[in-house]
Amino acid sequence: MHTQSACGYLGLPHGRHILVRFPRSFPVRRCAMSLAYYARNVASGERSRRRMMRAGVTMKGQKLWDDTERQVLMDCRGDYVAMRKRLRHRTKHAIFGECAKLGIRKSIHVWSAAEVSKLRKMYPKASIEEISSAFPHSAWVNIRQVARYHGFRRASTLSYKLTGIPALDDVRRRCREIGWSMADLDKAARTGRYFRRAGWIGKRINHRALGRAIEALDGVIQAQWNEE
């Protein structure tokens, strides 16, 4: 079949046209067929868009966004909680998608050294409300991420029960004072899962693990003799 380079104009709605070029090896007859195929698709897409505009819903039955809703997104720029409160009929993903189309992005706050230092002092014992009010530019979940990145910990609220073993009770009491969990102690003392699983229950105390725990807590093991 004889071939040559070919091009054609594809008609669009409202009197618009686009020039379509085909490869040099593309048959002329197939060029005409392809132009007709694309023209039908364009016309079908335009009819679908007009139908959706008249009905006010998409092909899936979802309500189209109007100017009033978009203005809400503009007014609440970056505050997705406020957006969802004012647009309760919209899902979170729908709001994110429309914000992306409008070019709305939540500004990213860069924490300064002074703010990190302030968070270090407040994070262990201050309440969530106090910390959130001190850093209004970030949500609590973001504040927690910053604290976790810098290794800050909340003060432990665990209350360890007495075991009747003086040395072990002293170790657990010290962990409570510095805000360590039993998992933290196992990690620092390299004792596996002994303390978090209360490995002394129903068994003899593991003195080697206990000694490692005392050393990890910067303690000293001393001998005490019973006087006769």
C-alpha positions, 0 to 999 in steps of 0.5 A: 500500500502506498504511504506518505506523511499525513495530517488532518484537522480534528474539529472541536466544539465551539468552532475550534480545531487541532492539527493531528499529525501521523507518522510517515509510514501511517497509511492515508486510509487509516489516517482518515479512519483515525480522525473520524474515530477521535472526532466521535470521541471528542463529540461524545465527551462534549455531550457527556460534559453538557449532560453533567452540567445540566444534571449537576452530577458526574457520571457516577452520581456525585455532585459537581463542585460549585463556586460557593463550595470552592470559595469555602476552600479558599476561605479555609485555605490549609485548614482541612478540619474547618473545610470538612465541618463546613462541607459535611457532604464532601469526603476527605478525599474529595476535598483534597482532590479539589484543593489540588485542582485549585492549587491550594496547599497547606503551608509547611511550618519550619521549626526553629531551634528556639521552638524545638528547645521550648518543646523539649521543656514542655513535652514531658509534663505539660498537657496536650492543650498547653502544648497545642496552644504554645504551638498554634501553627501545628496540629497535635499529630505534627507536634508529636512527630517533631517530638518523636524525631528529636527523641522527646518523650511524654512523662510516663503515667504507669504505676508499677506495683511492688514485687516484694523484691527490694532491688527490683522494686528500686529499679522499677521505681527509678524507671517511674521517676525518669519516665521509662517503660519496661520496654525502654529498660529492656532496650537499654539493659539489653535484656530481651523482653525480660522486664516487659514480660515480668519474667520474675513471676513464678520464677527465681529472679534473674540477677544477671538481668537485674544487674544489667538494669541497675547499670543501665540506670546508672546505679551501683550494685552493693553487697549488704551483709546480714548481721548475726 
